[in-house]
Amino acid sequence: MTTDTTATLTVTGRIYLLWTGSGSSWSRVPLSCPACSQDSGLTLSSTAEVLCAAGHTFRDWRITQDAPVQLVGNDAEVRVTAWSGRLAARFDQGDGEDDFRDLP
């Protein structure tokens, strides 16, 4: 017999990706489904998969399985990897600009 130990969190509001940098810098970006752009009513699993109400399952490269999650009213904030870690490697790989043009 197999027991499913995957925990899930369904949010009636939005899931925000929260990055805090050094000093007072921070970023709070709403997560949305890449297939239908739905940004509320998402379900986040402990395996870092996200499910929208339309049934689309996706992963966001910024969310890790051990990312801390905090409920704020109807919303949830997921702390993403520090700028000096994996997140920084996704930016600025080539032309020195902090943008997504360098993503593979």
C-alpha positions in Angstrom: 0.0 0.0 0.0 1.3 3.4 -1.0 0.5 6.5 1.0 0.5 9.9 -0.7 2.3 12.4 1.5 2.2 15.3 -0.9 0.8 18.4 0.9 -1.1 21.0 -1.0 -2.1 24.6 -0.4 -5.0 26.1 -2.4 -5.2 29.9 -2.3 -8.4 31.8 -3.0 -6.3 34.9 -3.7 -2.9 35.0 -5.5 0.4 33.3 -5.0 3.2 35.9 -4.9 6.9 35.1 -5.5 8.7 37.2 -2.9 12.4 37.9 -3.3 14.2 40.1 -0.7 17.6 41.4 -1.4 20.2 43.2 0.6 19.2 46.4 2.3 15.6 47.4 1.4 15.4 45.9 -2.0 12.6 43.4 -2.7 10.3 42.1 -5.4 6.8 40.7 -5.2 5.5 39.1 -8.4 2.2 37.3 -8.8 2.4 33.8 -10.2 0.1 32.9 -13.1 -0.6 29.8 -15.2 1.4 29.9 -18.4 -1.3 28.2 -20.4 -4.4 30.3 -19.4 -2.9 33.2 -17.4 -5.1 32.5 -14.4 -3.5 34.1 -11.3 -6.0 33.3 -8.5 -7.2 30.0 -7.0 -3.9 28.3 -7.7 -2.9 25.2 -5.7 0.8 24.8 -4.7 2.1 21.3 -3.8 5.0 20.4 -1.6 6.7 19.1 -4.8 6.7 22.7 -6.1 4.1 21.9 -8.7 1.3 24.4 -9.3 -2.2 23.5 -10.5 -4.7 26.1 -11.8 -8.5 25.8 -11.6 -8.6 24.9 -15.3 -6.5 21.8 -14.6 -3.2 22.9 -16.0 -0.2 21.7 -14.0 3.1 23.6 -14.2 6.4 24.4 -12.4 8.0 27.7 -12.0 11.8 27.6 -12.0 12.0 30.1 -9.1 10.1 27.9 -6.6 12.0 25.1 -4.8 10.5 22.3 -2.7 11.9 23.9 0.4 10.8 27.4 -0.3 9.1 29.0 2.8 5.4 29.9 2.3 3.5 32.5 4.3 -0.2 33.1 4.2 -1.2 36.8 4.0 -5.0 37.2 4.0 -6.3 35.3 1.0 -2.9 35.3 -0.6 0.3 33.3 -0.2 3.9 34.5 -0.4 6.6 32.1 -1.5 10.1 33.2 -0.8 12.3 32.5 -3.8 16.0 31.8 -4.0 18.4 34.6 -2.9 19.8 36.8 -5.6 23.3 35.4 -5.1 21.9 31.8 -5.6 20.1 30.2 -8.4 18.0 33.2 -9.3 21.1 35.3 -10.1 22.3 32.6 -12.5 19.1 33.0 -14.5 19.8 36.7 -15.1 22.7 38.4 -16.8 24.2 35.5 -18.7 25.7 37.2 -21.7 25.1 40.8 -22.3 25.2 42.2 -18.8 21.5 43.3 -18.8 19.2 42.1 -16.0 16.5 40.7 -18.2 15.1 37.4 -19.6 16.7 37.8 -23.0 19.6 35.5 -21.8 17.4 32.6 -20.8 18.0 29.4 -22.7 
